Amino acid sequence: MRRLAALLVALPLLMGQAKPVLVPDVSQRNIEIAYSFTGAELLLFGAILYPGGRVPEERDADIVVVVKGPSQSILVREKQKIAGIWVNAARMRYLSAPSYYAIASSRPIDQLLDERSRAIYEIGLDSLQLSPVSGAPPDENNRFVRGLVDLKQRSGLYAQAPGTVEITDGVLYRARLAIPARVPVGRFTAETFLIRKGRVLAAAVREIDIRKSGFERFVARAADRNSIAYGLAAVALSVLLGWAAGAIARRV
């Protein structure tokens, strides 16, 4: 209710803008991961405010929503079968691959923007800027990028859902994206783009925090702040469990 009231208060000011303005929001600004976390569904919604409050008669504007997780360095290995054995034959490291990437759009991306515009805004799985460490030939780099995207899609960390953004009366929009159980923690961004006739007319960003809670949060903090003590405790616990298992086996 507070968000709706704030939107109504700001509505007259936003109506006076010369260009369309996006007013986006998300159903959850904070997502906590506990031991029982099996995933979540994120609702992204908002309004398109046109100059003077007049909605174009054509109503041919489209909405694209992109949710990104924190960037991370990632190593991609390519396996080949040699003498009947699968071995690591080649590898490629990327410095800034998004740990999570999901996109929803009102229509297929290739119908909304040309290839250059998609690359500028990183809209679409085929337009990610992954920053390879080595200067590999374009064909080799593209092969590894396709492999990385395929692996991430299988694990549910990369997703593309065309035609899933609903636009009502040319003003209100909403979309749903799945947050998998294996999602990494950190600061996420939800970017919304208003697109019309091959051009991005407006963009807006909202932030989402995903963090561990309960015992998982305690373990993660301990590993981060006291890595040496955490490592010693982990070794000691392993030795203790091994000794206990051996003692039980001898008695049985």
C-alpha positions in Angstrom: 0.0 0.0 0.0 2.9 2.4 0.8 4.4 1.8 -2.6 1.1 2.5 -4.3 0.6 5.6 -2.3 4.0 6.9 -3.2 3.3 6.2 -6.9 0.1 8.2 -6.7 1.8 11.1 -5.1 4.6 11.2 -7.7 2.2 10.6 -10.6 1.5 14.3 -11.4 5.2 15.1 -11.5 6.1 12.2 -13.7 3.3 13.0 -16.1 5.1 16.2 -17.0 8.2 14.4 -18.3 9.0 14.8 -22.0 9.7 11.1 -22.4 8.1 8.0 -21.1 9.1 7.0 -17.6 9.2 3.5 -16.1 8.1 3.0 -12.5 9.1 -0.6 -11.7 9.0 -2.7 -8.5 9.5 -6.3 -7.4 7.5 -8.5 -5.1 10.5 -9.2 -2.9 13.4 -6.8 -2.2 15.1 -9.4 0.1 15.2 -13.1 -0.4 16.6 -15.3 2.5 18.0 -18.7 1.8 17.6 -21.3 4.6 18.2 -25.0 4.6 14.7 -25.6 3.4 14.9 -23.2 0.5 13.6 -24.8 -2.7 13.4 -21.7 -4.9 11.1 -18.7 -5.2 9.0 -16.9 -7.8 9.8 -13.3 -8.3 7.0 -11.0 -9.5 8.2 -7.9 -11.4 5.6 -5.2 -12.1 5.2 -1.5 -12.7 3.7 1.2 -14.8 4.6 3.2 -18.0 4.0 6.9 -17.5 3.7 8.8 -20.8 4.1 12.5 -21.3 0.9 14.3 -20.3 -0.6 11.0 -19.2 -1.7 10.2 -22.8 -1.2 6.6 -23.9 -0.3 6.3 -27.6 -3.2 5.0 -29.6 -0.9 2.4 -31.3 0.1 0.9 -28.0 3.0 -0.9 -29.7 5.5 -0.5 -26.9 7.2 -3.6 -25.5 8.7 -4.4 -22.1 11.8 -6.4 -21.3 12.9 -7.3 -17.8 16.4 -8.6 -17.0 17.4 -9.9 -13.6 21.2 -10.3 -13.1 23.2 -11.8 -10.3 26.7 -10.7 -9.1 29.4 -11.0 -11.7 32.0 -13.7 -11.1 35.1 -15.2 -12.7 34.4 -18.6 -14.2 36.5 -21.3 -15.9 34.8 -23.3 -18.7 36.4 -26.6 -19.7 35.8 -28.5 -22.9 36.0 -32.3 -22.8 37.0 -34.6 -25.6 37.0 -38.4 -25.8 40.5 -39.7 -26.4 41.1 -43.4 -26.5 37.7 -44.0 -25.0 38.3 -41.7 -22.0 36.8 -38.3 -21.5 39.5 -35.7 -20.7 39.8 -31.9 -20.4 41.1 -30.8 -23.8 40.7 -27.0 -23.7 39.5 -24.3 -21.4 38.5 -20.6 -21.3 38.3 -18.3 -18.4 35.8 -15.3 -18.2 36.3 -12.5 -15.8 32.8 -11.1 -15.5 30.1 -13.7 -16.2 26.8 -13.1 -14.4 26.2 -15.7 -11.8 22.5 -15.5 -12.6 20.7 -14.1 -15.7 17.0 -14.3 -16.5 15.1 -12.3 -19.0 11.4 -12.0 -19.7 9.9 -10.0 -22.6 6.6 -9.2 -24.2 7.8 -10.5 -27.5 10.9 -12.4 -28.8 14.0 -10.3 -28.3 15.1 -10.5 -31.9 11.8 -8.9 -33.0 12.4 -5.9 -30.7 16.0 -4.8 -31.1 18.8 -5.3 -33.7 22.0 -7.2 -32.8 24.0 -4.0 -31.9 21.4 -2.7 -29.5 21.0 -6.0 -27.8 24.8 -6.1 -27.3 24.9 -2.6 -25.9 22.2 -3.3 -23.2 23.1 -7.0 -22.8 19.6 -8.1 -23.6 19.4 -11.8 -24.4 21.5 -14.8 -23.7 23.3 -14.4 -27.0 24.3 -10.8 -26.2 26.2 -11.3 -22.9 29.5 -9.6 -22.6 31.7 -12.1 -20.7 35.2 -10.6 -21.0 37.4 -13.6 -21.9 40.9 -13.5 -20.3 42.7 -14.9 -23.4 42.6 -13.4 -26.9 41.1 -16.5 -28.4 39.7 -16.5 -32.0 36.0 -15.4 -32.2 34.9 -18.9 -33.3 36.5 -20.5 -30.3 35.2 -17.9 -27.9 31.7 -18.3 -29.3 31.9 -22.0 -28.8 32.8 -21.7 -25.2 30.2 -19.0 -24.6 27.5 -21.3 -26.0 28.8 -24.1 -23.8 28.7 -21.9 -20.7 25.1 -20.7 -21.5 24.0 -24.2 -22.0 25.4 -25.4 -18.7 23.8 -22.5 -16.8 20.5 -23.1 -18.5 20.5 -26.7 -17.4 21.1 -25.7 -13.8 18.3 -23.1 -14.0 20.7 -20.1 -13.4 20.2 -18.7 -17.0 16.7 -18.4 -18.4 15.0 -16.7 -21.3 11.2 -16.4 -21.4 9.9 -14.5 -24.5 6.2 -13.5 -24.5 5.7 -13.8 -20.8 5.5 -10.0 -19.9 1.9 -9.0 -19.7 1.0 -5.4 -20.6 -2.4 -4.1 -19.6 -4.0 -1.1 -21.3 -0.6 0.0 -22.6 0.4 1.2 -19.1 0.7 -1.6 -16.5 3.0 -4.6 -16.9 4.0 -7.6 -14.9 6.3 -10.7 -15.3 7.3 -13.7 -13.3 10.8 -15.2 -13.1 11.9 -18.3 -11.2 14.7 -18.1 -8.6 16.2 -21.6 -8.4 17.3 -23.3 -5.2 21.0 -23.1 -6.3 20.9 -19.3 -6.8 24.1 -17.5 -5.5 23.9 -14.9 -2.8 24.6 -11.2 -3.3 23.2 -8.0 -4.7 21.0 -8.6 -7.8 19.6 -6.0 -10.2 16.2 -6.1 -12.0 16.5 -3.9 -15.1 13.3 -2.9 -17.0 13.4 -1.6 -20.6 10.7 0.1 -22.5 11.2 -0.5 -26.2 9.3 0.9 -29.2 10.1 0.6 -32.9 13.6 -0.8 -32.3 14.6 1.8 -29.8 15.0 1.8 -26.0 12.8 4.7 -24.8 13.3 4.3 -21.1 15.1 2.1 -18.5 14.9 1.7 -14.7 16.7 -0.5 -12.2 15.6 -2.0 -8.8 17.9 -3.9 -6.5 17.3 -7.3 -4.8 19.3 -8.8 -2.0 19.6 -12.5 -1.7 21.4 -13.8 1.4 21.6 -16.8 3.6 19.8 -17.0 6.9 19.9 -19.2 10.0 22.7 -21.7 10.4 23.7 -21.4 6.7 24.4 -17.7 7.3 26.5 -18.4 10.3 28.6 -21.0 8.4 29.0 -18.6 5.4 30.1 -15.7 7.7 32.5 -18.0 9.6 34.1 -19.2 6.4 34.5 -15.6 5.1 35.7 -13.9 8.3 37.7 -16.6 9.9 38.9 -18.8 7.1 41.7 -20.5 9.0 39.6 -21.4 12.0 36.8 -22.5 9.7 39.2 -24.8 7.8 40.6 -26.3 11.0 37.2 -26.9 12.4 36.1 -28.6 9.2 39.1 -30.9 9.3 38.6 -31.7 13.0 34.9 -32.5 12.3 35.8 -34.8 9.4 38.3 -36.7 11.6 35.8 -37.0 14.4 33.0 -38.3 12.2 35.5 -40.7 10.6 36.6 -42.0 14.0 33.0 -42.3 15.2 32.0 -44.2 12.0 34.9 -46.6 12.5 34.1 -47.2 16.2 30.4 -48.0 15.3 31.5 -50.3 12.5 33.8 -52.3 14.9 31.1 -52.7 17.5 28.6 -53.9 14.9 
